[in-house]
Amino acid sequence: MFHHAHLAPKPEHARMALAIHAAAYVSINALLAIIDLRTGTDTWFQWPLLGWGAGLAWHALVVSRHVGLFASPGARRPTAKRGR
């Protein structure tokens, strides 16, 4: 999978990075669409939507192939240690 195992991201980090990327994509492109539709007659917001969408799709493909998009059903979440 990875040539350098020490550089491989942990699955939860890879999924979180993808989720952050997707949230930024949706929020920023919604803002760009609002700005475009309120300020001019020429529509341009579809170009950043398509370009960034291609990058997001590639990111999702890489994450899905390397670590999967969803945690496996048997995976346990790490718990925080409580100091006593």
Protein Blocks (a to p, Z undefined) as FASTA:
>chain_A
ZZblmlpccfklmmmmmmmmmmmmmmmmmmmmmmmmmmmmbdcklmmmmmmmmmmmmmmm
mmmmmnopbdcfklccddddddZZ
